C-alpha cells in the first residue's frame, strides 16, 4: 500500500481489497477483545492501539501483515518460541498472507503488553508516592 493520509482505522482498512479488509478487521477485533479499554489511533500512517502506553501497531503489505511492538521488546522474549515460524525484526513480526492468522497468539501478545504497561504505571505511582511521602516527612521535621 502506498503512503496514505488515513485519519481513522476504518479508512485505513477500507483502502484494501475485501480479503485484506477481513483479515485486518480480525486482527483489530482480536486486539480490542484482549484489551477492551484500549484506544485506537493512526500513528505513522498505520493503525495503532494504546492502553497506558503503546500496545501495538498493525498493518498490511503485499505479502504479509505486520504487528509492531515499540520498546521494550519483552513481548518478543515472552512469545519467542511461538514466533519462531514467522519472519521478525527487533520490533515487528510478519504473518504471511494466505495462511491462517494466529489470532490466539495476537490476543495473548496484546494482553501481555497491556498488563506490562499497567504494571509500569503502578510502579511509577508507587515511586511517586514514596517520593512525595519523603518530601512531606522532611517538610514536617524542618518546621519543628
Secondary structure, 3 states (H helix, E strand, C coil): CCCCCCCCHHHHHHCCCHHHHHHHHHHHHHHHHHCCCCEEEEECCEEEEECCCEEEEEEECCCEEEEECCCCCHHHHHCHHHHCCCEECCCEEEEECCCCCCHHHHHHHHHHHHHHHHHHHHHHHHHHHHHHHHHHHHHHHHCC
